[in-house]
Amino acid sequence: MKSILGIGNALTDILAVLPDDSLLEEFHLPKGSMQHVDMETGDKIWSVLKPMGVKYVAGGSAANTLTCTAILGMPSAFIGKIGDDELGMLFKSDQEQYGIRSTLLKSKNASGRSMVFVSGANAERTFAVYLGAALDLVPEDLKPEWFEGYDYFHIEGYLVQNQSLVRRAVELAKAAGCLISIDMASYNVVESNLAFLHDIIEKYVDIVFANETEAKALTKIADPQKSVEEIAKLCSIAVVKVGKDGSWIRSNAQTHFIEAYPADAVDATGAGDTYAAGFLYAHSLGLPLDVCGHVGSIIAAKVVEVIGTKIDIPRWRAAKQQIRELIEK
């Protein structure tokens, strides 16, 4: 079985389902965006959320993807930085629980947290992120031997704001012979790092995952079918996800449209992360790209049925059965 290494922000997700958008307006958080906040603002938001009832889940985009690849049986490892505190220990124990081989460096700052607001009929997510210790991961921390022996290297898009770190990581991954994938983070992250993203994708990245708004930010093209064609000019495989409407995959001048699997959606958090996990797992088995897309869609359909990014055991059992049946066709 091929293996995967990922790098990302080691965060704990603090999930809250909002009755309306008043809290988003109070803290000037554009609906559907990802905004970085300082510790003071993060503490204020947290104090407002606590009485509402929140759920704590070890998260971070790349870590979510690796949790799923590990559950699917793919040897998985993660590089990140945590604080010496309760949230850091929660993150570490969660990775150990799923058999992820972690390299978690320690910082003097508090562990990062991502406050996730789920709102509206379509369960749209808005993020207020205090990166804390995660932001202290620097290029000098990375060691070449950490990358050796892995077949895939996966980067979360939220990390690209630390451009020197990402550049060093992809250099080491490429030198180690890894196939490199990146999952775009949020349209505003793409917009603010556009030139850098184009540069590293063209030079280092093999597989790009983006949703519709991220693809538009990267290519300036609103139509997802056309934007996936544009992204595929920069890399080997381009994937543009359009939520409940499915996904587009483009490689070697061939385009595949994958319909979304049916789901009773309550929270879209982690859908993109799990899609990437399913896709990369299937790709590691040498399956055709359309099958990779279907495997990603199967898992994504399970995670949107739960609050948070952790799929429960019955849904995992059902997903694995669906994947087996798909592969055996």
C-alpha positions as CSV (number, residue, x, y, z in Angstrom):
1,M,0.0,0.0,0.0
2,K,1.3,3.4,-1.0
3,S,1.8,6.0,1.8
4,I,1.0,9.6,2.3
5,L,2.5,12.5,4.3
6,G,0.7,15.7,5.0
7,I,1.5,19.1,6.4
8,G,-0.9,21.6,7.8
9,N,-2.2,23.7,10.7
10,A,-2.7,21.5,13.8
11,L,-6.0,22.9,14.9
12,T,-8.9,22.0,17.1
13,D,-12.3,22.7,15.5
14,I,-14.8,24.4,17.7
15,L,-18.1,23.8,16.0
16,A,-21.3,25.8,16.5
17,V,-24.6,25.7,14.6
18,L,-26.0,29.2,14.4
19,P,-29.7,30.0,14.4
20,D,-29.0,33.1,12.2
21,D,-26.2,35.3,10.9
22,S,-26.2,37.9,13.7
23,L,-23.0,36.5,15.3
24,L,-21.2,36.6,11.9
25,E,-22.2,40.2,11.5
26,E,-21.2,41.1,15.0
27,F,-17.6,39.9,14.4
28,H,-17.5,41.1,10.8
29,L,-17.1,37.6,9.4
30,P,-18.3,37.3,5.7
31,K,-20.5,34.3,5.3
32,G,-18.6,31.4,3.7
33,S,-15.2,32.9,4.3
34,M,-12.1,31.9,6.3
35,Q,-10.8,34.8,8.5
36,H,-7.7,34.9,10.7
37,V,-8.3,36.5,14.1
38,D,-5.9,37.5,16.8
39,M,-5.9,35.8,20.2
40,E,-8.1,38.6,21.8
41,T,-10.8,38.3,19.1
42,G,-10.6,34.5,19.2
43,D,-11.2,34.5,23.0
44,K,-14.1,36.9,22.6
45,I,-15.8,34.7,20.0
46,W,-15.1,31.6,22.1
47,S,-16.7,33.2,25.1
48,V,-19.9,33.9,23.0
49,L,-20.0,30.4,21.6
50,K,-19.6,28.5,24.9
51,P,-23.1,29.1,26.2
52,M,-24.5,28.1,22.8
53,G,-23.1,24.6,23.1
54,V,-20.1,23.7,21.0
55,K,-18.4,20.6,19.8
56,Y,-14.6,20.1,20.1
57,V,-13.0,18.0,17.3
58,A,-9.3,17.7,16.4
59,G,-9.2,19.2,12.9
60,G,-7.2,21.1,10.4
61,S,-7.7,20.4,6.7
62,A,-4.7,18.2,6.0
63,A,-5.1,16.4,9.3
64,N,-8.8,15.7,8.4
65,T,-7.7,14.2,5.0
66,L,-5.0,12.0,6.7
67,T,-7.5,10.7,9.3
68,C,-9.6,9.4,6.4
69,T,-6.7,7.9,4.4
70,A,-5.5,6.2,7.6
71,I,-9.0,4.7,8.2
72,L,-9.0,3.5,4.6
73,G,-5.8,1.6,5.3
74,M,-3.2,4.0,3.7
75,P,-0.1,4.5,5.9
76,S,-0.4,8.2,6.9
77,A,1.8,10.8,8.6
78,F,1.5,14.4,9.5
79,I,3.8,17.4,10.2
80,G,2.5,20.2,12.4
81,K,3.1,22.3,15.5
82,I,1.0,22.5,18.7
83,G,1.2,24.2,22.1
84,D,1.9,22.5,25.4
85,D,-1.7,22.7,26.4
86,E,-5.0,20.8,26.6
87,L,-6.0,21.5,22.9
88,G,-2.5,20.3,21.8
89,M,-2.8,17.1,23.7
90,L,-6.3,16.5,22.3
91,F,-4.9,16.9,18.8
92,K,-2.0,14.5,19.5
93,S,-4.2,11.8,21.0
94,D,-6.7,12.1,18.2
95,Q,-3.9,11.4,15.6
96,E,-2.6,8.5,17.7
97,Q,-6.1,7.0,17.9
98,Y,-6.3,6.8,14.1
99,G,-2.8,5.4,13.7
100,I,-1.4,8.6,12.1
101,R,2.4,8.8,12.5
102,S,2.8,12.4,13.7
103,T,5.7,14.8,13.9
104,L,4.2,17.4,16.2
105,L,6.7,20.1,17.2
106,K,6.0,22.2,20.4
107,S,5.6,25.9,20.6
108,K,5.5,28.4,23.5
109,N,2.2,29.8,22.1
110,A,-1.2,28.3,22.6
111,S,-2.5,25.6,20.2
112,G,-4.4,26.8,17.2
113,R,-8.2,26.6,17.0
114,S,-10.7,27.0,14.2
115,M,-14.1,28.3,15.2
116,V,-16.5,26.9,12.6
117,F,-19.9,28.4,12.3
118,V,-22.5,26.3,10.4
119,S,-25.4,28.4,9.2
120,G,-28.2,28.6,6.6
121,A,-30.3,25.9,4.9
122,N,-27.3,24.7,2.9
123,A,-25.1,24.3,6.0
124,E,-22.6,26.8,4.8
125,R,-19.4,27.1,6.9
126,T,-17.7,30.3,8.1
127,F,-14.3,30.1,9.8
128,A,-12.7,32.3,12.4
129,V,-9.2,30.9,12.9
130,Y,-6.6,31.6,15.6
131,L,-3.5,29.8,14.4
132,G,-1.4,30.2,17.5
133,A,1.3,27.5,17.6
134,A,0.5,26.3,14.1
135,L,1.8,29.6,12.8
136,D,5.2,29.0,14.4
137,L,6.0,26.1,12.0
138,V,8.9,27.5,10.0
139,P,11.0,26.3,7.0
140,E,14.0,25.6,9.3
141,D,11.9,23.1,11.2
142,L,11.6,20.8,8.2
143,K,14.0,17.9,7.8
144,P,14.6,16.1,4.5
145,E,14.4,12.7,6.2
146,W,10.8,13.4,7.3
147,F,9.8,13.2,3.6
148,E,11.7,10.1,2.6
149,G,9.8,6.9,1.9
150,Y,6.4,8.5,1.2
151,D,4.6,8.2,-2.1
152,Y,2.3,11.2,-1.7
153,F,2.7,14.6,0.0
154,H,-0.5,16.6,0.7
155,I,-0.6,20.3,1.5
156,E,-3.6,22.2,2.9
157,G,-4.2,25.5,1.2
158,Y,-4.6,27.4,4.4
159,L,-0.8,26.9,4.9
160,V,0.1,28.9,1.8
161,Q,0.0,32.2,3.7
162,N,3.3,30.9,5.2
163,Q,4.8,30.9,1.7
164,S,8.4,30.2,2.7
165,L,7.3,27.1,4.6
166,V,5.3,25.8,1.7
167,R,8.1,26.4,-0.8
168,R,10.6,24.5,1.4
169,A,8.1,21.7,2.0
170,V,7.4,21.1,-1.7
171,E,11.1,21.3,-2.5
172,L,11.8,18.5,0.0
173,A,8.8,16.5,-1.1
174,K,9.8,16.7,-4.8
175,A,13.4,15.7,-3.9
176,A,12.1,12.7,-2.0
177,G,10.1,11.6,-5.1
178,C,6.6,12.3,-3.7
179,L,3.5,13.0,-5.8
180,I,2.4,16.4,-4.5
181,S,-1.3,17.4,-4.0
182,I,-2.7,20.7,-2.7
183,D,-6.2,21.4,-1.5
184,M,-7.2,25.0,-1.9
185,A,-8.4,26.5,1.3
186,S,-10.7,29.4,0.8
187,Y,-11.4,31.9,-2.0
188,N,-9.9,34.7,0.0
189,V,-6.7,32.7,0.8
190,V,-6.4,32.0,-3.0
191,E,-6.9,35.7,-3.9
192,S,-4.3,36.9,-1.5
193,N,-1.7,34.4,-2.6
194,L,-2.5,34.1,-6.3
195,A,1.0,34.6,-7.8
196,F,2.6,32.3,-5.3
197,L,0.0,29.6,-5.9
198,H,0.5,29.7,-9.7
199,D,4.2,29.5,-9.2
200,I,4.3,26.4,-7.0
201,I,1.6,24.6,-8.8
202,E,3.4,25.0,-12.1
203,K,6.8,23.9,-10.6
204,Y,5.9,21.3,-8.0
205,V,2.2,20.3,-7.7
206,D,0.7,17.3,-9.4
207,I,-2.9,17.3,-8.2
208,V,-5.0,20.4,-7.4
209,F,-8.2,20.2,-5.4
210,A,-10.5,23.3,-5.4
211,N,-14.1,24.1,-4.9
212,E,-16.1,26.3,-7.3
213,T,-15.2,29.7,-5.6
214,E,-11.6,28.7,-5.1
215,A,-11.3,27.7,-8.7
216,K,-12.8,31.0,-9.8
217,A,-10.3,32.9,-7.6
218,L,-7.4,31.0,-9.1
219,T,-8.5,31.2,-12.8
220,K,-10.9,34.2,-12.9
221,I,-13.3,31.8,-14.6
222,A,-16.7,31.3,-13.0
223,D,-17.8,28.2,-14.9
224,P,-16.4,25.1,-13.1
225,Q,-16.0,23.0,-16.2
226,K,-13.9,25.7,-17.9
227,S,-12.0,26.5,-14.7
228,V,-11.0,22.9,-14.3
229,E,-9.6,22.9,-17.8
230,E,-7.6,26.0,-17.0
231,I,-6.2,24.5,-13.8
232,A,-5.2,21.4,-15.7
233,K,-2.9,23.5,-17.8
234,L,-0.8,24.0,-14.7
235,C,-0.7,20.5,-13.3
236,S,-1.3,16.8,-14.1
237,I,-4.7,16.4,-12.4
238,A,-7.2,19.1,-11.6
239,V,-10.3,18.6,-9.5
240,V,-13.1,21.2,-9.1
241,K,-15.8,20.3,-6.6
242,V,-19.2,21.9,-6.9
243,G,-20.8,20.6,-3.7
244,K,-24.1,18.8,-4.0
245,D,-23.8,19.2,-7.8
246,G,-20.8,16.9,-8.0
247,S,-17.2,17.5,-9.2
248,W,-15.2,18.0,-12.4
249,I,-11.9,16.2,-13.0
250,R,-9.5,17.0,-15.8
251,S,-6.2,15.3,-16.9
252,N,-4.5,14.6,-20.2
253,A,-7.1,16.6,-22.1
254,Q,-9.9,14.4,-20.7
255,T,-12.7,15.7,-18.5
256,H,-14.9,13.6,-16.2
257,F,-18.0,14.8,-14.4
258,I,-18.8,13.0,-11.2
259,E,-22.3,13.3,-9.7
260,A,-22.5,13.8,-5.9
261,Y,-23.8,10.8,-3.9
262,P,-27.1,11.4,-2.1
263,A,-26.9,12.6,1.5
264,D,-29.0,14.3,4.1
265,A,-26.6,17.2,4.7
266,V,-26.5,18.9,8.1
267,D,-22.9,20.3,8.0
268,A,-20.6,20.7,5.1
269,T,-17.5,20.9,7.3
270,G,-14.7,18.5,6.1
271,A,-16.5,17.6,2.8
272,G,-13.6,18.8,0.7
273,D,-11.0,17.2,3.0
274,T,-12.7,13.8,2.9
275,Y,-13.2,14.0,-0.9
276,A,-9.4,14.5,-1.3
277,A,-8.8,11.5,1.0
278,G,-11.0,9.2,-1.0
279,F,-9.6,10.5,-4.3
280,L,-5.9,10.1,-3.2
281,Y,-6.6,6.6,-1.7
282,A,-8.2,5.4,-5.0
283,H,-5.4,7.0,-7.0
284,S,-2.8,5.2,-4.9
285,L,-4.5,1.9,-6.0
286,G,-4.0,2.9,-9.6
287,L,-7.7,3.3,-10.3
288,P,-9.1,5.4,-13.2
289,L,-9.7,9.1,-12.4
290,D,-13.4,8.9,-12.6
291,V,-13.4,6.1,-10.1
292,C,-11.1,8.2,-7.8
293,G,-13.8,10.9,-8.0
294,H,-16.6,8.5,-7.1
295,V,-14.6,7.2,-4.1
296,G,-14.1,10.8,-2.9
297,S,-17.8,11.6,-3.4
298,I,-18.8,8.5,-1.4
299,I,-16.9,9.6,1.7
300,A,-17.9,13.3,1.3
301,A,-21.5,12.2,1.3
302,K,-21.0,10.6,4.7
303,V,-19.3,13.4,6.4
304,V,-21.9,16.0,5.5
305,E,-24.5,13.9,7.4
306,V,-22.7,14.5,10.7
307,I,-21.8,17.7,12.7
308,G,-18.0,18.1,12.3
309,T,-15.4,16.2,10.4
310,K,-15.5,12.8,12.1
311,I,-17.6,10.2,10.2
312,D,-19.2,7.7,12.6
313,I,-18.6,3.9,12.5
314,P,-21.9,2.9,10.7
315,R,-21.3,5.5,8.0
316,W,-17.7,4.4,7.6
317,R,-18.9,0.8,7.3
318,A,-21.4,1.8,4.6
319,A,-18.8,3.9,2.8
320,K,-16.3,1.0,2.7
321,Q,-18.9,-1.3,1.3
322,Q,-19.8,1.1,-1.4
323,I,-16.2,1.6,-2.3
324,R,-15.6,-2.2,-2.5
325,E,-18.6,-2.6,-4.8
326,L,-17.4,0.3,-7.0
327,I,-13.9,-1.1,-7.3
328,E,-15.1,-4.6,-8.1
329,K,-17.3,-3.5,-11.0
